[in-house]
Amino acid sequence: MSVIESTKPGAFVSLAQAADILGISVHTLRRRIAAGELPAFRTGRRIIRVRISDLERLLRRVPSTASWS
């Protein structure tokens, strides 16, 4: 079971946790937020959180070779 599957769908995580889940850098996450690809929420002056369910939407399935034919 992945980290995403084991967390409540409406749960929020920090950018560091989200980057760790996706295996990308926090800087990449910040670029995705700035580009409007990932919704984020400020919970304080400096604290930014993202929803687990929004992280799942960032991921795209890679087509298998069987579907290319």
N, C-alpha and C positions, 0 to 999 in steps of 0.2 A: 504494500500500500504506500502510495506516494505521500509526501508532506501535504500536498494540496488536498488529496482525498481525505486525510485524517484531520483536517481543520474544518471548522464550521464554515459554510459557504458565505455567510454575512460577516465573517470575522475580518478584522483589520490587522495588518502587519506593518512593521517599519520598513523603510526602504532597504536597510541592510538585510533584514530577514527575507524580503521579496527577492532581492538580488541573489541571495544564497539559494532560495528555492528554484529560481530559474537558471542559475549558473551563469549569470552575467554580472557586470559591475554596477555599482550604484550610479555611476556617471551615465551609463547607458539607460538606466531607468529614468533618471532625471531628464535625459534627452527625449525619451518616449513621452513623458509627462508634458514637457514643453511643446512637443509636436501635436499634442492632443490625442495621442494613441492610447494613453493610459490615464484614466481619471484618478485623481489623488485628492486627499482631504487634509487640510491643516488643522491640527488639534490644539495648537498653541502657537506661539510666535515663531518657533523654529521646528516644531515637530510635524512631520508629514507622514501620513499613513495611506496605504492602498488596500483595497478589498481583495481577498483571495479570489473571489469569483471573477474580478477584472483581470487578474493575472492569467487565469485559464483562457480568457478571450485573446490574450496576446499570443498564445501558442497556436501555431498552424500545423496541421497534419501534413507530413510529407507524403506525396502519393507513392504508392508502391509501383513497381515495374509492371505488374499485371494490369493496372488501370491505365497505363500509357498506350497500350496496344489498341 
